[in-house]
Amino acid sequence: MRKSSWRAYTLILSVFILFNSTCAQNPPFTGKAYVDEEKLVEKSTVLLNNALYLIPLQDLDQKKIASVHFSNPYAAGFDSLLNKYDKVASFNGNDYSGTKSLDDLSADLKFYNTLILQLNEADLNNPLIADFISSNQKVRTVVVALFGSSNALVKLNTLNVPVIWCTRISPVSAYCVAQSIFGGIAITQKLDRNLSATYRKGMGFTTGKIRLQYTVPEDAGVNSGDLTGIDDIAAEAMQSQATPGCVVLVAKDGKVIFNKAYGYHTYDKTLPDKLPDIFDLASMTKISATTMETMQLVDQNKLSLDSTVGNYLPQARKTNKNDIRVREILEHQAGLIPDIPAVESVKPADYSADSSAAFPTKVNEGYYLRKDYFKDVMWPEMLNSPLKTRGQYVYSDLSMCFMQQIIETITSTPENVYVQQQLYTPLGMQTAGFLPLYRFKPDQIIPTENDPVYRRALLDGYVHDPTAALMGGVAGHAGLFASANDVAILYQMMLNRGTYGGVQYIKAATVDLFTARQSPASRRGLGFDRWDPILTNHYPSQLASDQTYGHTGFTGTCVWVDPKYNLVYIFLSNRVNPTVSSKLSSLNIRPRIQDVIYQAIQKGL
């Protein structure tokens, strides 16, 4: 096999194995061999010219990033890792030859304020590329990822941009250097000898690990082979038609060690599930949006857990909701009924097949609700609903509908806008948000139920929950969509006790409070579900520790964080397609996969 063909083969193989499949032992890119190479790469990587501390990249909500490569054989793998952290556009500099020039490339980069250049010695032998770097560093942030010998580095003597220099050239070095740019991997080395008048012995900047790392199980002390049981349980789920497909992600010690997509969007097997696919998270919205915003407002002293609904919502003051404390709502102990009637109660005069000023609220294709339907019909029904079980635990979607009204009143901002601006975008979450069809194509979104009666359509990109649908797709209890990687980022922040990417999003004490058990009436925290002390329930799984917190979603989703094991476990599926099925629960698919993970971790201890 020719050298060029072998490089292409190893690139395709390694990228597929590491980021699209499970952990089969296919050397040299998995298991211990991968970890060994990873360690060599870390010892061979130095960060230079970082006096402005641009690396790791910060303020992702203000970045527009492009990556440019010329002759790097592992550029695809490099760029795939960059896109785990933020949206990064990829440009092949070799496309700008002949009738085009590097000046044309610079023109095409005008809307990007941050440029990542993948370079090696052959690239730097081209004076046009050196000129390209010099001209671009005047107008945007430039970061150089340099691979190869010191001969290449000394050619950058006159540049004053951050340079991450790695002497090793391999798929693993491409993965690691890309991650180090965002702080997924720490840079710890300094130059061990003088290389030029500019680069001298002892020079180099060190960085910390501030974001998720993407690696193999062995890097977290877990044997890849011990996780193969996940494949078997996922296959059982699909064969039993518990769900058409699913995505499983495991992060241990701040490292994503398992992320695999199984099955298809639907049972007709037209579109396979993929890692970046976007799922309807259903009730995971309660903790991933509403509770997150609530915690931030508590930190800012804008919201008190012991204040009342009537204190924040004037319309509630003459109702039985007036003296309910915020704490009771978050505990599901306010006495609220589970929900109000939804689409089955909508009258023909309340909706139209076409949008207009009179019917502006889009529920799904061909279904538009009349103006102010929530304000005129749904909100009064919520306000005047009975209180039946105050002081007892009764799970209620209305709890987070009330919390939505409270936090939107405090911030004067719609919940979907607030969480996008204050959490998801700054964290580097690329898919998370409400109303996904405004940003993504339907084939990237996993469909849920086929509703032939009320909404008369397959729900693809429109929230499954009927109450949330009538609220225009933005609700405190449902409506959030995201990929598994985005969920992992959010809950790694929680596992870090509110910190991610060098930013404190929520105070550590607030994270501890909200995720702790609150009342003898239930196992729950504030917003968060928790480990069940009734051991025979094995909830959320048989081996989960008593520190575990998270939530499930009706569409077939869950996230569980276990601080004892430094673990984040995510399972996303569409078990409600084409109709609601209970098999995912009756077969214990989610908890059994979770226990496979614990068993693998315990074997490695």
C-alpha positions as CSV (number, residue, x, y, z in Angstrom):
1,M,0.0,0.0,0.0
2,R,1.4,3.4,-0.9
3,K,2.2,5.8,1.9
4,S,-0.5,8.3,0.9
5,S,-3.1,5.6,0.7
6,W,-2.1,4.2,4.1
7,R,-2.4,7.7,5.7
8,A,-5.9,8.1,4.2
9,Y,-6.9,4.6,5.5
10,T,-5.6,5.2,9.0
11,L,-7.3,8.6,9.2
12,I,-10.7,7.2,8.1
13,L,-10.3,4.2,10.5
14,S,-9.3,6.2,13.5
15,V,-11.9,8.9,13.1
16,F,-14.6,6.3,12.7
17,I,-13.6,4.2,15.6
18,L,-13.0,7.0,18.1
19,F,-15.9,9.2,17.4
20,N,-18.7,7.1,15.7
21,S,-18.4,3.7,17.2
22,T,-17.8,1.8,20.3
23,C,-14.5,0.6,21.6
24,A,-13.5,-2.3,19.5
25,Q,-9.8,-3.2,19.8
26,N,-8.6,-2.1,16.4
27,P,-5.0,-0.9,16.8
28,P,-3.2,1.4,16.6
29,F,-5.9,3.9,17.6
30,T,-7.9,2.4,20.4
31,G,-7.3,1.1,23.9
32,K,-3.9,1.2,25.5
33,A,-2.1,2.0,22.2
34,Y,-4.1,5.1,21.8
35,V,-3.4,6.2,25.4
36,D,0.3,5.5,24.9
37,E,0.4,7.7,21.8
38,E,-1.7,10.3,23.6
39,K,0.9,10.6,26.4
40,L,3.8,10.9,23.8
41,V,1.9,13.7,22.1
42,E,1.3,15.5,25.4
43,K,5.0,15.3,26.2
44,S,5.8,16.6,22.7
45,T,3.5,19.6,22.7
46,V,4.6,23.2,23.7
47,L,2.5,26.4,23.6
48,L,4.4,29.5,22.6
49,N,3.6,33.2,22.2
50,N,0.6,33.1,24.5
51,A,1.4,36.2,26.6
52,L,-2.2,37.5,25.9
53,Y,-3.6,34.1,27.2
54,L,-5.6,33.5,24.1
55,I,-5.3,29.8,24.5
56,P,-7.5,28.1,25.6
57,L,-10.0,30.0,23.6
58,Q,-12.5,31.8,25.7
59,D,-15.7,33.8,25.1
60,L,-17.1,31.4,22.6
61,D,-20.3,33.4,22.2
62,Q,-18.2,36.1,20.7
63,K,-16.1,33.9,18.4
64,K,-16.6,33.1,14.7
65,I,-13.9,30.5,14.1
66,A,-12.5,29.1,10.9
67,S,-9.9,26.4,10.5
68,V,-7.5,26.4,7.5
69,H,-5.3,23.5,6.4
70,F,-2.9,22.9,3.5
71,S,-1.0,19.7,3.6
72,N,-1.9,18.3,7.0
73,P,-2.9,14.6,6.3
74,Y,-5.1,14.5,9.4
75,A,-7.0,17.8,8.9
76,A,-10.4,16.0,8.9
77,G,-9.8,14.6,12.3
78,F,-8.4,17.8,13.6
79,D,-11.5,19.7,12.4
80,S,-13.9,17.1,13.8
81,L,-12.5,17.6,17.2
82,L,-12.6,21.4,17.0
83,N,-16.3,21.1,16.2
84,K,-16.9,19.3,19.5
85,Y,-16.3,22.6,21.2
86,D,-17.8,25.2,18.9
87,K,-18.9,25.6,15.4
88,V,-15.8,25.8,13.3
89,A,-15.8,26.3,9.5
90,S,-13.2,24.3,7.6
91,F,-11.2,25.7,4.6
92,N,-8.8,23.8,2.4
93,G,-6.0,26.2,1.4
94,N,-5.1,24.1,-1.6
95,D,-8.4,25.1,-3.1
96,Y,-7.0,28.6,-3.5
97,S,-4.5,27.9,-6.3
98,G,-4.6,28.4,-10.1
99,T,-7.3,31.0,-10.8
100,K,-7.7,31.7,-7.1
101,S,-5.1,33.0,-4.6
102,L,-4.6,33.2,-0.9
103,D,-5.9,36.7,-1.1
104,D,-9.2,35.2,-2.2
105,L,-9.0,32.9,0.9
106,S,-8.5,35.9,3.1
107,A,-11.5,37.5,1.5
108,D,-13.6,34.4,2.2
109,L,-12.6,34.6,5.8
110,K,-13.8,38.1,6.3
111,F,-16.7,37.1,8.6
112,Y,-14.5,35.1,10.9
113,N,-12.7,36.8,13.8
114,T,-10.6,33.8,14.8
115,L,-8.4,31.7,12.5
116,I,-6.8,28.4,13.3
117,L,-4.0,27.4,10.9
118,Q,-2.8,23.8,10.6
119,L,0.8,23.9,9.4
120,N,3.9,21.8,8.9
121,E,7.4,22.4,7.5
122,A,6.3,21.9,3.9
123,D,3.6,24.6,4.3
124,L,6.1,27.0,5.7
125,N,8.4,26.5,2.7
126,N,5.8,28.4,0.7
127,P,6.4,32.2,1.2
128,L,2.8,32.9,0.2
129,I,1.6,31.1,3.3
130,A,3.9,33.1,5.5
131,D,2.5,36.3,3.9
132,F,-1.0,34.9,4.4
133,I,-0.3,34.5,8.1
134,S,1.2,38.0,8.5
135,S,-1.7,39.7,6.7
136,N,-4.4,37.9,8.7
137,Q,-2.9,38.4,12.1
138,K,-3.4,42.2,11.6
139,V,-7.2,41.8,11.3
140,R,-8.2,38.7,13.4
141,T,-7.0,36.4,16.1
142,V,-4.7,33.8,14.6
143,V,-3.7,30.5,16.2
144,V,-1.1,28.2,14.7
145,A,-1.2,24.5,15.2
146,L,2.3,23.4,14.0
147,F,3.3,19.7,13.5
148,G,6.8,18.5,12.8
149,S,10.4,19.2,13.6
150,S,12.0,22.3,15.1
151,N,13.0,23.4,11.5
152,A,9.4,24.3,11.0
153,L,9.1,26.3,14.3
154,V,12.1,28.5,13.6
155,K,10.5,29.7,10.5
156,L,7.8,31.3,12.7
157,N,10.4,33.5,14.5
158,T,8.9,36.7,13.3
159,L,5.3,35.9,14.1
160,N,3.7,36.9,17.4
161,V,0.7,34.7,17.4
162,P,0.0,31.7,19.7
163,V,1.8,28.6,18.4
164,I,0.9,25.1,19.6
165,W,3.9,23.0,18.4
166,C,3.8,19.2,18.4
167,T,6.7,17.2,17.1
168,R,4.6,14.1,16.4
169,I,2.6,13.7,13.2
170,S,-0.3,11.3,13.7
171,P,-4.1,11.1,13.9
172,V,-3.7,11.2,17.7
173,S,-1.6,14.3,17.6
174,A,-4.2,16.0,15.4
175,Y,-6.9,15.1,17.9
176,C,-4.9,16.2,20.9
177,V,-3.7,19.5,19.6
178,A,-7.2,20.4,18.4
179,Q,-8.5,19.7,21.9
180,S,-5.8,21.7,23.6
181,I,-6.8,24.8,21.7
182,F,-10.1,24.7,23.7
183,G,-8.7,23.4,26.9
184,G,-9.9,19.9,26.5
185,I,-6.3,18.8,27.1
186,A,-3.8,20.7,29.3
187,I,-0.5,21.8,27.8
188,T,2.3,21.2,30.4
189,Q,5.6,21.2,28.5
190,K,8.3,23.8,27.9
191,L,11.1,23.9,25.4
192,D,13.9,21.6,26.4
193,R,16.6,23.3,24.4
194,N,17.5,26.5,22.5
195,L,16.0,26.5,19.0
196,S,16.6,30.1,17.9
197,A,17.1,33.5,19.3
198,T,13.3,33.7,19.6
199,Y,12.6,30.3,21.0
200,R,14.9,29.4,23.9
201,K,15.1,26.7,26.5
202,G,12.5,26.9,29.2
203,M,10.1,28.9,27.1
204,G,6.4,27.9,26.9
205,F,3.1,28.6,28.5
206,T,1.1,26.0,30.4
207,T,-2.7,25.7,30.4
208,G,-5.3,23.8,32.4
209,K,-8.0,21.4,31.4
210,I,-11.2,23.5,31.4
211,R,-13.5,21.6,29.0
212,L,-14.4,18.0,28.1
213,Q,-11.8,15.8,26.6
214,Y,-12.6,13.2,23.9
215,T,-10.6,10.0,24.2
216,V,-10.9,6.2,24.7
217,P,-12.1,4.4,27.9
218,E,-8.7,3.3,28.9
219,D,-7.7,6.9,29.4
220,A,-10.2,6.9,32.3
221,G,-9.2,3.5,33.7
222,V,-12.0,1.7,31.9
223,N,-11.5,-1.3,29.7
224,S,-13.1,-0.9,26.3
225,G,-14.2,-4.5,26.2
226,D,-16.2,-4.0,29.4
227,L,-18.5,-1.5,27.7
228,T,-19.5,-3.8,24.8
229,G,-22.6,-4.7,26.8
230,I,-24.0,-1.3,25.8
231,D,-24.2,-2.6,22.2
232,D,-26.1,-5.7,23.2
233,I,-28.7,-3.7,25.3
234,A,-29.1,-1.1,22.5
235,A,-29.6,-3.9,20.0
236,E,-32.2,-5.4,22.2
237,A,-34.1,-2.1,22.4
238,M,-34.3,-1.8,18.7
239,Q,-35.1,-5.4,18.0
240,S,-37.9,-5.2,20.6
241,Q,-39.1,-2.0,19.0
242,A,-38.7,-0.1,22.2
243,T,-37.2,2.7,20.1
244,P,-36.1,3.1,16.5
245,G,-32.7,4.3,17.6
246,C,-30.7,6.0,20.3
247,V,-27.4,7.8,21.2
248,V,-25.4,6.9,24.3
249,L,-22.7,9.1,25.8
250,V,-20.5,8.4,28.8
251,A,-18.1,11.0,30.3
252,K,-15.8,9.9,33.1
253,D,-13.3,12.3,34.9
254,G,-14.1,15.0,32.4
255,K,-13.4,12.8,29.5
256,V,-16.0,11.5,26.9
257,I,-15.0,7.9,26.7
258,F,-18.0,6.4,24.9
259,N,-20.3,8.1,22.4
260,K,-22.2,5.9,19.9
261,A,-25.3,6.2,17.8
262,Y,-27.5,3.2,17.2
263,G,-30.4,2.4,14.9
264,Y,-32.4,4.8,12.8
265,H,-34.6,7.9,13.0
266,T,-37.7,5.7,12.3
267,Y,-38.5,2.1,11.8
268,D,-38.4,2.4,8.0
269,K,-34.6,2.6,8.4
270,T,-34.1,5.5,6.0
271,L,-31.9,7.7,8.1
272,P,-29.4,6.3,10.6
273,D,-29.0,7.9,13.9
274,K,-25.8,10.1,14.1
275,L,-23.9,11.6,16.9
276,P,-24.8,15.2,16.1
277,D,-28.5,14.4,15.8
278,I,-30.9,16.5,17.8
279,F,-33.4,15.0,20.2
280,D,-36.6,16.3,21.8
281,L,-35.4,16.2,25.5
282,A,-39.0,16.4,26.9
283,S,-38.9,16.7,30.7
284,M,-35.2,17.0,30.7
285,T,-36.1,20.6,29.9
286,K,-37.1,21.1,33.5
287,I,-33.6,20.8,34.7
288,S,-31.6,21.7,31.6
289,A,-33.4,25.1,31.0
290,T,-35.8,26.2,33.7
291,T,-33.9,25.0,36.8
292,M,-30.6,26.2,35.4
293,E,-32.0,29.7,34.9
294,T,-33.6,29.6,38.4
295,M,-30.2,28.7,39.9
296,Q,-28.6,31.7,38.2
297,L,-31.3,34.0,39.5
298,V,-30.9,32.7,43.0
299,D,-27.2,33.4,42.7
300,Q,-28.0,37.0,41.6
301,N,-30.4,37.5,44.6
302,K,-33.2,38.2,42.1
303,L,-35.1,35.1,43.2
304,S,-35.7,33.7,46.7
305,L,-36.7,30.1,47.2
306,D,-38.8,31.0,50.2
307,S,-40.7,33.8,48.5
308,T,-44.1,33.1,47.1
309,V,-45.7,32.8,43.7
310,G,-47.9,35.9,44.5
311,N,-44.8,37.9,45.2
312,Y,-43.6,37.5,41.6
313,L,-46.9,37.0,39.7
314,P,-49.6,39.6,40.4
315,Q,-52.2,37.5,38.6
316,A,-51.7,34.7,41.2
317,R,-52.5,36.9,44.2
318,K,-56.2,36.3,44.2
319,T,-55.9,32.6,43.6
320,N,-54.9,29.6,45.6
321,K,-51.4,29.8,44.2
322,N,-50.7,33.1,46.1
323,D,-48.8,31.7,49.1
324,I,-47.1,28.8,47.4
325,R,-43.3,29.1,48.0
326,V,-40.9,28.7,45.1
327,R,-39.2,25.9,47.0
328,E,-42.5,23.9,47.0
329,I,-42.9,24.2,43.3
330,L,-39.3,23.0,42.6
331,E,-39.9,20.0,45.0
332,H,-43.2,19.1,43.3
333,Q,-44.9,19.5,46.7
334,A,-47.0,22.5,46.0
335,G,-50.2,20.5,45.5
336,L,-50.4,21.3,41.8
337,I,-52.2,18.9,39.5
338,P,-50.0,17.1,36.9
339,D,-51.2,19.1,33.9
340,I,-54.1,20.8,32.2
341,P,-56.1,19.5,29.2
342,A,-54.2,20.4,26.0
343,V,-54.8,19.8,22.3
344,E,-58.0,17.7,22.9
345,S,-59.6,20.8,24.4
346,V,-58.8,23.2,21.6
347,K,-61.9,24.4,19.8
348,P,-62.1,24.6,16.0
349,A,-62.3,28.4,16.2
350,D,-59.0,28.5,18.1
351,Y,-56.8,27.3,15.3
352,S,-56.2,27.6,11.6
353,A,-54.4,25.8,8.9
354,D,-52.7,29.1,7.8
355,S,-50.7,31.7,9.8
356,S,-52.0,35.2,10.1
357,A,-52.0,38.1,12.6
358,A,-55.0,36.4,14.2
359,F,-53.3,33.0,14.2
360,P,-49.6,33.6,14.8
361,T,-48.6,30.7,17.1
362,K,-47.3,27.8,15.1
363,V,-47.9,24.4,16.8
364,N,-46.7,22.4,13.8
365,E,-47.1,22.4,10.0
366,G,-50.6,23.4,9.1
367,Y,-51.7,24.2,12.7
368,Y,-51.7,27.8,13.9
369,L,-53.2,28.8,17.3
370,R,-55.1,32.0,17.7
371,K,-53.4,35.1,19.2
372,D,-53.2,35.1,23.0
373,Y,-54.5,31.6,23.4
374,F,-52.1,30.9,26.3
375,K,-53.0,34.2,28.0
376,D,-56.7,33.9,27.5
377,V,-57.2,30.1,28.0
378,M,-54.3,28.2,29.3
379,W,-52.8,30.6,31.9
380,P,-56.2,31.2,33.6
381,E,-56.8,27.4,33.7
382,M,-53.4,26.9,35.3
383,L,-54.0,29.8,37.8
384,N,-57.4,28.4,38.8
385,S,-56.5,24.8,38.9
386,P,-57.1,23.0,42.2
387,L,-54.5,22.3,44.9
388,K,-55.1,18.8,46.1
389,T,-52.0,17.4,47.7
390,R,-49.9,20.3,49.1
391,G,-47.0,19.0,51.1
392,Q,-47.0,15.7,49.4
393,Y,-44.9,14.7,46.4
394,V,-46.9,14.7,43.2
395,Y,-45.0,15.2,39.9
396,S,-46.4,18.1,38.0
397,D,-45.6,19.7,34.7
398,L,-47.5,22.8,35.9
399,S,-44.7,23.3,38.4
400,M,-42.3,24.3,35.7
401,C,-45.0,26.3,33.8
402,F,-45.3,28.5,36.9
403,M,-41.5,28.7,37.2
404,Q,-41.3,29.8,33.6
405,Q,-43.7,32.6,34.3
406,I,-41.8,33.6,37.4
407,I,-38.3,33.7,35.8
408,E,-39.6,35.4,32.7
409,T,-41.2,38.1,34.8
410,I,-38.0,38.6,36.8
411,T,-35.7,38.9,33.7
412,S,-38.2,40.4,31.3
413,T,-36.8,37.9,28.8
414,P,-38.4,34.8,27.2
415,E,-36.9,31.7,28.8
416,N,-35.6,30.4,25.4
417,V,-33.7,33.6,24.8
418,Y,-32.3,33.8,28.3
419,V,-30.9,30.2,28.4
420,Q,-29.5,30.6,24.9
421,Q,-27.6,33.8,25.7
422,Q,-26.6,33.1,29.2
423,L,-25.8,29.3,29.1
424,Y,-25.9,27.4,25.8
425,T,-24.0,29.7,23.4
426,P,-21.3,30.7,25.9
427,L,-20.8,27.0,26.9
428,G,-20.2,26.1,23.2
429,M,-23.5,24.1,22.9
430,Q,-24.2,24.2,19.2
431,T,-27.6,22.4,18.9
432,A,-29.3,23.0,22.3
433,G,-32.3,25.3,22.3
434,F,-36.0,25.6,21.8
435,L,-37.7,25.8,18.3
436,P,-34.9,23.9,16.5
437,L,-36.4,24.2,13.0
438,Y,-35.4,27.9,13.0
439,R,-31.8,26.8,13.0
440,F,-31.6,23.2,11.7
441,K,-32.9,21.0,8.9
442,P,-35.5,18.4,9.8
443,D,-33.2,15.5,8.8
444,Q,-30.9,16.5,11.7
445,I,-33.7,16.3,14.2
446,I,-35.1,13.0,15.4
447,P,-38.9,12.7,14.9
448,T,-41.2,11.8,17.7
449,E,-44.8,10.8,17.5
450,N,-47.0,10.5,14.5
451,D,-50.2,12.3,15.7
452,P,-53.0,11.6,13.2
453,V,-55.8,12.9,15.5
454,Y,-55.0,16.3,16.9
455,R,-51.9,17.7,15.1
456,R,-52.3,15.4,12.0
457,A,-48.6,15.1,11.4
458,L,-45.3,13.3,12.2
459,L,-43.8,15.6,14.8
460,D,-40.3,16.4,13.6
461,G,-38.7,19.4,15.1
462,Y,-41.9,20.3,16.9
463,V,-42.2,19.6,20.6
464,H,-43.9,16.3,21.5
465,D,-45.5,17.5,24.7
466,P,-49.0,18.8,23.8
467,T,-49.1,21.6,26.5
468,A,-45.7,22.9,25.4
469,A,-46.8,22.7,21.8
470,L,-49.8,25.0,22.5
471,M,-47.4,27.4,24.3
472,G,-45.6,27.8,21.0
473,G,-42.9,25.3,21.7
474,V,-41.3,27.2,24.6
475,A,-42.3,25.9,28.0
476,G,-40.8,25.5,31.4
477,H,-41.4,21.8,31.4
478,A,-40.7,20.7,27.8
479,G,-39.6,22.0,24.4
480,L,-35.8,21.8,24.7
481,F,-33.9,20.0,21.9
482,A,-30.2,19.1,21.9
483,S,-27.6,16.6,20.9
484,A,-25.9,14.2,23.3
485,N,-22.6,16.2,23.2
486,D,-24.4,19.4,24.2
487,V,-26.1,17.7,27.1
488,A,-22.7,16.4,28.1
489,I,-21.2,19.9,28.1
490,L,-24.1,21.2,30.3
491,Y,-23.9,18.5,32.9
492,Q,-20.1,18.4,33.0
493,M,-20.6,22.0,34.1
494,M,-22.9,20.8,36.8
495,L,-20.5,18.0,37.8
496,N,-17.8,20.7,38.0
497,R,-20.1,22.5,40.5
498,G,-21.0,25.3,38.1
499,T,-17.8,25.9,36.3
500,Y,-16.9,25.1,32.7
501,G,-14.4,26.6,30.2
502,G,-12.9,28.8,33.0
503,V,-16.3,30.5,33.7
504,Q,-18.4,30.1,36.8
505,Y,-22.0,29.9,35.5
506,I,-23.6,28.8,38.8
507,K,-22.2,29.1,42.3
508,A,-20.9,25.8,43.7
509,A,-23.1,26.1,46.8
510,T,-26.2,26.6,44.7
511,V,-25.4,23.5,42.7
512,D,-25.0,21.5,45.9
513,L,-28.2,22.9,47.3
514,F,-30.4,22.2,44.2
515,T,-29.0,18.7,43.6
516,A,-29.4,17.6,47.3
517,R,-32.4,15.8,48.7
518,Q,-34.8,18.4,50.1
519,S,-37.6,16.8,51.9
520,P,-38.6,13.5,53.6
521,A,-41.7,13.5,51.3
522,S,-39.6,12.4,48.3
523,R,-36.2,11.7,46.9
524,R,-36.1,14.8,44.8
525,G,-33.9,17.9,44.9
526,L,-34.9,21.4,43.7
527,G,-36.0,20.7,40.1
528,F,-33.6,17.7,39.9
529,D,-34.6,14.1,40.3
530,R,-32.3,12.0,42.5
531,W,-31.3,8.5,43.6
532,D,-34.1,6.6,45.3
533,P,-33.4,5.6,48.9
534,I,-35.9,2.8,48.5
535,L,-33.2,0.3,47.4
536,T,-35.6,-2.2,45.8
537,N,-36.6,0.4,43.2
538,H,-33.0,0.4,41.8
539,Y,-33.5,4.0,40.6
540,P,-32.0,5.3,38.4
541,S,-30.1,2.1,38.3
542,Q,-29.0,-0.7,40.6
543,L,-25.4,0.5,41.0
544,A,-25.9,4.3,41.0
545,S,-24.6,6.0,44.1
546,D,-26.7,8.0,46.6
547,Q,-25.2,11.2,45.2
548,T,-26.7,10.7,41.7
549,Y,-29.0,13.4,40.3
550,G,-30.5,14.1,36.9
551,H,-33.9,13.6,35.1
552,T,-35.7,11.5,32.5
553,G,-37.8,12.6,29.6
554,F,-41.1,11.2,28.3
555,T,-39.7,10.8,24.7
556,G,-37.1,8.3,26.0
557,T,-34.3,10.4,27.3
558,C,-32.2,10.7,30.5
559,V,-29.2,12.3,32.0
560,W,-27.6,11.2,35.3
561,V,-24.7,12.8,37.1
562,D,-22.9,10.8,39.7
563,P,-20.3,12.8,41.6
564,K,-19.0,9.8,43.5
565,Y,-17.8,8.3,40.2
566,N,-17.2,11.6,38.5
567,L,-19.6,10.4,35.9
568,V,-22.1,11.8,33.4
569,Y,-24.4,9.3,31.6
570,I,-26.7,10.3,28.8
571,F,-29.2,8.3,26.8
572,L,-31.3,9.9,24.1
573,S,-34.0,8.2,22.1
574,N,-37.4,8.6,20.4
575,R,-39.3,5.8,22.0
576,V,-42.6,7.6,21.2
577,N,-42.1,7.0,17.5
578,P,-44.4,6.3,15.7
579,T,-46.6,5.9,18.8
580,V,-46.0,5.9,22.5
581,S,-44.4,2.6,23.7
582,S,-43.6,1.5,27.2
583,K,-41.0,-1.1,26.2
584,L,-38.1,1.1,26.9
585,S,-39.1,1.2,30.5
586,S,-40.4,-2.3,30.9
587,L,-37.1,-3.7,29.5
588,N,-35.2,-1.4,31.8
589,I,-33.0,-0.3,28.8
590,R,-31.7,3.0,30.3
591,P,-30.8,1.6,33.8
592,R,-29.3,-1.6,32.4
593,I,-26.9,0.4,30.2
594,Q,-26.1,2.6,33.2
595,D,-25.2,-0.5,35.2
596,V,-22.9,-1.7,32.5
597,I,-21.0,1.5,32.8
598,Y,-20.7,1.1,36.6
599,Q,-19.6,-2.4,36.3
600,A,-16.9,-1.4,33.8
601,I,-15.7,1.4,36.1
602,Q,-15.6,-0.9,39.2
603,K,-13.6,-3.5,37.3
604,G,-11.0,-0.8,36.6
605,L,-10.7,0.3,40.2
